[in-house]
Amino acid sequence: MSNKKTFFQCFSINFHRFLKANGLRAMSKNTHKNGKTFWVYERSTDFEKCLQVWHDTKPVKQENQVN
C-alpha cells in the first residue's frame, strides 16, 4: 500500500467555505495564472466524506432556466 498523499485544488469559494465550516483547513491559498484564487486540501478521509456530502446535497446549477 502506498503512503503517497494526494491533494485537491478547490476553485469554488462555496465549497471552500463548506469545507471550512466542517472543520477542514486548506494547506495553502494560491492564485492561478488566470487570476482565480484556489485552495489546496489534502485528500484525507474527512475530506472525502465532506466531498461526498457536498456532491449529494449541493444545488444543481440550471442553465437557460425559463422564469
Secondary structure, 3 states (H helix, E strand, C coil): CCCCCCEEEECCHHHHHHHHHCCCCCCEEEECCCCCEEEEEECCHHHHHHHHHHHHHCCCCCCCCCC
